[in-house]
Amino acid sequence: MKTQRLSENEVKKPDFATAVKIIFLMFGFSLFVSFVSARIDAISSDTAFSLVWGIFNTLVVMFAVLWYAFRKFGMHIFSLLKKPPGVFLKGFYVYAIFFPGLLAVTALSFAFFKIFDLNPVPQQVMSLYLKTDSFYLLFLLFFSSCIAAPFAEEVIFRGVIYPALKERFPVPAAVLLSSAIFALMHNEAFVFAGLFAFGILLAYLFEKHQNLWLPISVHFFNNLFANAAVFIIKYTDVIKTLEG
């Protein structure tokens, strides 16, 4: 009986009910962290503590959901990671082609908000980078956004949530729904359109190749270049130069 149960678990694929549980778990935890973070910022001026709190909770929920996903659908996920990461560098090529479109979508989104006199605010990661000069906190931010996030988010969104949605909806609807959830989960209203478009690209790559390494690679390069841009802004006078 034990062998039979193991055999059944090995071929188990993501189901819609479990995907919904994961989505509500992440949304609920995100709202909780946002609420507590706002309270901390209101009563404390300790920037380092606020940074550690934000990074720690992001990593906790990310790895908790990742652990649950591997525990429940481990063999399914491993099957999507079978190809060697030799395709990893292909992600740079794909991202380079996609980048102008992503930039255009984000610019149009900012212009839309400007119509309503809403000024875009820096993304959370950018704000965290600009708040500290601690090597350890900067390294933790880099690890979280460039290493942990691309792997964990692709496993969760493209490896689990998207296939589960595809079982219930047609492929185009599953692509759009998973991309919308991906964008909403970042709690970044001003870049929602860009994240949504980025999610569509990642879902398309996964659907085409049925492998997670290329989406992970594209996600990595996106976050890497975003981090590099923040470092340039933080440690150079590029903004003043452009304004002057």
C-alpha positions as CSV (number, residue, x, y, z in Angstrom):
1,M,0.0,0.0,0.0
2,K,2.8,2.4,0.8
3,T,4.5,1.7,-2.5
4,Q,1.2,2.4,-4.3
5,R,0.7,5.7,-2.5
6,L,4.2,6.8,-3.4
7,S,3.5,5.9,-7.0
8,E,0.4,8.0,-7.0
9,N,2.2,10.9,-5.5
10,E,5.0,10.7,-8.1
11,V,2.6,11.4,-10.9
12,K,0.4,13.9,-9.1
13,K,-0.1,17.2,-11.0
14,P,-1.3,20.5,-9.7
15,D,-5.1,20.7,-9.3
16,F,-7.3,23.8,-9.3
17,A,-8.4,23.5,-5.7
18,T,-4.8,23.5,-4.4
19,A,-3.8,26.4,-6.7
20,V,-6.7,28.4,-5.3
21,K,-5.5,27.6,-1.7
22,I,-1.9,28.8,-2.7
23,I,-3.2,32.0,-4.2
24,F,-5.3,32.9,-1.2
25,L,-2.5,32.0,1.2
26,M,-0.1,34.3,-0.6
27,F,-2.6,37.1,-0.9
28,G,-3.6,36.8,2.8
29,F,0.0,36.7,4.0
30,S,0.9,39.7,1.7
31,L,-1.9,41.8,3.2
32,F,-0.9,40.8,6.7
33,V,2.8,41.8,6.1
34,S,1.7,45.1,4.5
35,F,-0.5,45.9,7.5
36,V,2.2,45.1,10.0
37,S,4.9,46.9,8.0
38,A,2.8,50.0,7.9
39,R,2.4,49.8,11.7
40,I,6.1,49.3,12.1
41,D,6.9,52.3,9.9
42,A,4.4,54.4,11.9
43,I,5.9,53.7,15.3
44,S,9.6,53.1,14.5
45,S,12.3,55.0,12.7
46,D,14.7,52.0,12.6
47,T,15.2,51.6,8.9
48,A,17.3,48.5,9.3
49,F,14.6,46.7,11.3
50,S,12.0,47.6,8.7
51,L,14.2,46.3,5.9
52,V,15.0,43.1,7.7
53,W,11.3,42.6,8.5
54,G,10.2,43.1,4.9
55,I,12.9,40.9,3.4
56,F,12.5,38.2,6.0
57,N,8.7,37.9,5.5
58,T,9.0,37.9,1.7
59,L,11.5,35.0,1.9
60,V,9.4,33.1,4.5
61,V,6.2,33.1,2.4
62,M,8.2,32.4,-0.7
63,F,9.9,29.4,0.7
64,A,6.9,28.2,2.6
65,V,4.8,28.0,-0.6
66,L,7.8,26.5,-2.4
67,W,8.1,23.8,0.2
68,Y,4.4,23.1,0.0
69,A,4.5,22.9,-3.8
70,F,7.5,20.5,-3.8
71,R,5.9,18.4,-1.1
72,K,2.6,18.1,-2.9
73,F,3.8,18.0,-6.6
74,G,7.5,17.2,-6.3
75,M,7.8,14.8,-9.2
76,H,5.8,17.1,-11.4
77,I,8.0,20.0,-10.7
78,F,11.2,18.0,-11.0
79,S,10.0,16.9,-14.4
80,L,9.8,20.5,-15.5
81,L,13.4,21.1,-14.4
82,K,14.9,18.0,-16.1
83,K,16.6,19.8,-18.9
84,P,20.1,21.1,-17.9
85,P,20.3,24.8,-17.3
86,G,22.4,25.1,-20.5
87,V,19.4,26.9,-21.9
88,F,19.8,29.6,-19.2
89,L,21.8,32.0,-21.3
90,K,19.0,31.9,-24.0
91,G,17.0,33.9,-21.4
92,F,19.3,36.9,-22.0
93,Y,18.5,36.8,-25.7
94,V,14.7,36.5,-25.1
95,Y,14.7,39.2,-22.5
96,A,16.7,41.6,-24.8
97,I,14.1,41.2,-27.5
98,F,11.2,41.6,-25.1
99,F,12.7,44.6,-23.1
100,P,11.7,47.4,-25.5
101,G,8.1,46.2,-25.4
102,L,8.2,46.0,-21.6
103,L,9.6,49.5,-21.4
104,A,6.8,50.8,-23.7
105,V,4.0,49.1,-21.7
106,T,5.5,50.5,-18.4
107,A,5.8,54.0,-19.9
108,L,2.2,53.9,-21.1
109,S,1.1,52.8,-17.7
110,F,2.9,55.7,-16.0
111,A,1.4,58.1,-18.6
112,F,-2.1,56.7,-17.7
113,F,-1.6,57.4,-14.0
114,K,-0.3,60.9,-14.8
115,I,-3.6,61.7,-16.4
116,F,-5.2,61.3,-12.9
117,D,-2.4,63.3,-11.3
118,L,-1.0,60.1,-9.6
119,N,2.8,60.2,-9.5
120,P,4.5,56.8,-9.7
121,V,6.3,55.7,-6.6
122,P,9.4,53.5,-6.6
123,Q,8.9,49.8,-6.5
124,Q,9.3,48.2,-3.1
125,V,12.7,46.6,-3.9
126,M,14.0,50.0,-5.2
127,S,12.8,51.7,-2.1
128,L,14.6,49.1,0.1
129,Y,17.8,49.5,-1.9
130,L,17.7,53.3,-1.5
131,K,17.2,53.1,2.2
132,T,20.4,51.2,3.2
133,D,24.1,51.2,2.6
134,S,24.7,48.0,4.6
135,F,26.6,45.4,2.6
136,Y,24.8,42.5,4.3
137,L,21.3,44.0,3.7
138,L,22.2,44.9,0.1
139,F,23.4,41.3,-0.5
140,L,20.3,39.9,1.1
141,L,18.1,42.1,-1.2
142,F,20.1,41.0,-4.2
143,F,19.8,37.3,-3.3
144,S,16.1,37.6,-2.6
145,S,15.3,39.5,-5.8
146,C,17.7,37.9,-8.3
147,I,18.2,34.4,-7.1
148,A,15.4,33.3,-4.8
149,A,12.5,35.2,-6.5
150,P,13.0,34.0,-10.1
151,F,13.3,30.4,-9.1
152,A,10.5,30.3,-6.5
153,E,8.0,32.5,-8.4
154,E,8.5,30.4,-11.6
155,V,8.0,27.2,-9.8
156,I,4.9,28.6,-8.1
157,F,3.2,30.6,-10.9
158,R,4.3,28.7,-14.0
159,G,5.0,25.3,-12.5
160,V,1.9,25.0,-10.3
161,I,-0.7,27.7,-10.7
162,Y,-0.6,28.0,-14.5
163,P,-1.0,24.2,-15.1
164,A,-3.8,24.0,-12.5
165,L,-5.6,26.9,-14.3
166,K,-5.1,25.2,-17.6
167,E,-6.9,22.2,-16.4
168,R,-10.0,24.3,-15.8
169,F,-9.7,27.0,-18.5
170,P,-8.5,27.2,-22.1
171,V,-4.8,28.0,-22.6
172,P,-5.3,31.7,-23.4
173,A,-7.5,32.3,-20.4
174,A,-5.1,30.4,-18.1
175,V,-2.2,32.5,-19.5
176,L,-4.1,35.7,-18.8
177,L,-5.4,34.7,-15.4
178,S,-2.0,33.4,-14.1
179,S,-0.3,36.6,-15.4
180,A,-2.9,38.8,-13.6
181,I,-2.4,36.9,-10.4
182,F,1.4,37.2,-10.8
183,A,1.1,40.9,-11.3
184,L,-1.3,41.5,-8.4
185,M,0.8,39.5,-6.0
186,H,3.6,42.1,-6.3
187,N,1.4,44.8,-4.8
188,E,2.8,47.4,-7.3
189,A,-0.1,49.3,-8.9
190,F,2.1,51.6,-11.0
191,V,3.9,48.7,-12.7
192,F,1.0,46.3,-12.8
193,A,0.7,46.5,-16.6
194,G,4.4,45.8,-17.1
195,L,4.3,42.9,-14.7
196,F,1.1,41.5,-16.4
197,A,2.9,41.7,-19.8
198,F,5.9,40.0,-18.3
199,G,3.8,37.3,-16.8
200,I,2.3,36.6,-20.3
201,L,5.7,36.2,-21.8
202,L,6.8,33.8,-19.0
203,A,3.6,31.7,-19.3
204,Y,4.1,31.6,-23.1
205,L,7.7,30.4,-22.8
206,F,6.6,27.8,-20.3
207,E,3.7,26.6,-22.5
208,K,5.9,26.4,-25.6
209,H,8.8,24.6,-23.9
210,Q,7.1,22.8,-21.0
211,N,10.2,23.5,-19.0
212,L,10.9,26.0,-16.2
213,W,14.6,26.9,-17.0
214,L,13.9,29.4,-19.7
215,P,11.2,31.4,-17.7
216,I,13.6,31.3,-14.7
217,S,16.4,32.6,-16.9
218,V,14.3,35.5,-18.3
219,H,13.0,36.3,-14.9
220,F,16.6,36.4,-13.5
221,F,17.8,38.8,-16.2
222,N,14.8,41.0,-15.7
223,N,15.5,41.3,-12.0
224,L,19.3,41.5,-12.5
225,F,19.0,44.5,-14.8
226,A,16.4,46.2,-12.5
227,N,18.9,45.8,-9.6
228,A,21.7,47.1,-11.7
229,A,19.6,50.2,-12.6
230,V,18.9,50.8,-8.9
231,F,22.6,50.5,-8.1
232,I,23.5,53.0,-10.8
233,I,20.8,55.5,-9.5
234,K,22.0,55.0,-5.9
235,Y,25.7,55.3,-6.4
236,T,26.0,57.7,-9.3
237,D,24.7,61.2,-10.3
238,V,22.9,59.8,-13.4
239,I,19.5,61.3,-12.4
240,K,21.0,64.7,-11.7
241,T,22.8,64.5,-15.0
242,L,19.7,63.6,-17.0
243,E,17.7,66.3,-15.2
244,G,20.4,68.9,-15.8
